[in-house]
Amino acid sequence: MKAFRPLLALQVALLLVALFTSAACERPPDSTSKPVPADLQQAITLLSRGLEAFDTKKVLAVYADEFTSGTGRSKQGVGEVLRRLRASNVTLAVEKVDVKTIDNTQAEITIYMRLRYNDRFQDIGEGEVVITDVLSHMLRKTDGQWGIYTDKRLATYREGRFGQGSPNVTVELPDRLPTDLEYIITVSVQPERATYYRVSIGNYPEDPGILPAPDIVTMLPEEGKLEARLLPNPQGLSEMVRVTVIAQDSAGRRLGATTISKLVPGKQRTRRLKQPPPSPQAQQDV
């Protein structure tokens, strides 16, 4: 079942920056008390302004040529994702940047950002999708210039609401991907009178090639809470859990839908993903 356009969902899932929401993510430890060097602050400012404008030249100027993300994506892949987001009319706001650790040659920063875009859920209509994320960037100073050489996603939350009757949904997941053969996910819905809810649940890699079909499709119990068991990926890598809840009346007419995706942190990939070469136009943009 395609609950939203796969292209937009995939582009946002691949975005290698951080998004923030206090309701969805735990706050990281307090920032370092050490003063931030002027050249590092300049790199942070360039990165923040470049991200908000989807300016690939500014953003990639802060990335080292040997960059490999926590999902195996290259510097070239970061630029391609930013170009696709810009073309899809996504808005992006950098809300905060924390400098976590720093010395003369290395630093770690955590960026908090928020993305918004409009999408369409099948025949129910359009609605707004809000995506928040928290990502840690590791920088190294080489030849007098700071550059991001890797990153690590800390948390992700995506919510889309469609139609006048989009349900209020809460999803509970483990803080870390367990080593057991399965893990429990709890979906809770604030029920409305004479309304029935169809729930779809699935998990997939953090950086997927395509968005797969859900593993579970069922009706929500009358008490408004559903517990489901999912099988983690055998490699123990971070993965996303996607929940879709469709509200319908007794005649089966669909009133609204809510989609939620959350990250279950696990291991990070260590090898770079295979990526197609950029088009001549894309090379000119960079």
Secondary structure, DSSP 8 states (H G I E B T S, - for coil): ---S-HHHHHHHHH--S----TTTS---S----S---HHHHHHHHHHHHHHHHT-HHHHHTTB-TT-B-TTS-BHHHHHHHHHHHHHTT-EEEEEEEEEEEE-SSEEEEEEEEEEEEEEEETTTEEEEEEEEEEEEEEEEEETTEEEEEEEEEEEEEEEEEESTT---EEEE--SS--SSS-EEEEEEE---TT-EEEEEEEEEESS-SS----SEEEE--TTSEEEEEE---TT-B-EEEEEEEEEE-TT--EEEEEEEEEEE--B---S--------HHHHHH-
